[in-house]
Amino acid sequence: PLDCHQTVPLNMHPPHPLKRQRITEPFQTGIKAIDTFIPCGCGQRLGIFAGSGVGKSTLLGMMASQAEADVNVIALIGERGREVREFLEKDLTAEGRKKSVVIVATSNQPAIARLKGAFLAMAVAEHFRNAGQRVLLMMDSVTRFAMAQREIGLAVGEPPATRGYTPSVFSLLPQLLERAGTGERGSITGLFTVLVEADDMNDPIADAVRSILDGHIVLTRELATQNHYPAIDVLESVSRLVRDLTTVEQREAAGRAREAMAVYRKNQDLINIGAYPAGSSASIDQAINLHEPLNKFLRQPVDAGFKSAESWSLLSTALSTPPSPRAVPMTKPNS
């Protein structure tokens, strides 16, 4: 049994805005796509937006094992009971378990238990932050937390406002999420998953959470079906602190890669059916040339971790891929 002598309230006020430290130190997640295209800072709060079955839990497990944090606080809110042990033993490595505190409130538990589980995880993270430590808080998922509050709100007579969610849901979200971040000494880097209904990135909870957090990582089913893991769509993902966490050279490299990927996506249909004649556009030629090297860079095995400097070096190598010989334009056969 645990020998506990200290109690802390579950419902605390967020740190005073003027006493929060600025976020200037990069937080290394060990994930190449995140550390280069969506850089995270110590004390930043990011949302992971995805439908079901595209690798959210696996991505969280990778970061819990590889991220440079003193303590991990992992909250599994509203998850299936079967997935809890699977996450602890499969997705979370032995190294990650050594420094992790796990709070679980499965989907079969009462709504109040799921609600309090999220606040308990935040209180535990705040305890370690107040001790001056760098905490990584991972909550899976904020959507289940919102559903628990909706259930309670409807039971006490609140009107269903937006897609059945009661007004108290949207007032409770900032009360929870604003407690993460920097304090006077330590920091809580927050990763909050949002389960989007029918892959709709603009559903009410996703929209509300996106407006509160400091950035968002989008996982897409299209990439997952291509066996592209982690299934991070870097063109749809944003970090609001990128200018504070990267150098000019790093931003230029990431910008070049984004431009190439955007051009390829825009012209993908023409390229796939062979309707694009090589040499017609320098930007499209470059996008085709960089497509495979960048795809290879963005993929990452579950058990592999990369230092930030190594990730930037690999991105630079991908961008330095020499142009492939231009294909001979197709000509119509003589009739």
Summary of the structure (lengths in Angstrom):
residues: 335
radius of gyration: 22.0
end to end distance: 86.9
largest distance: 91.0
contacts: 1057
relative contact order: 0.17
helix: 46%
strand: 15%
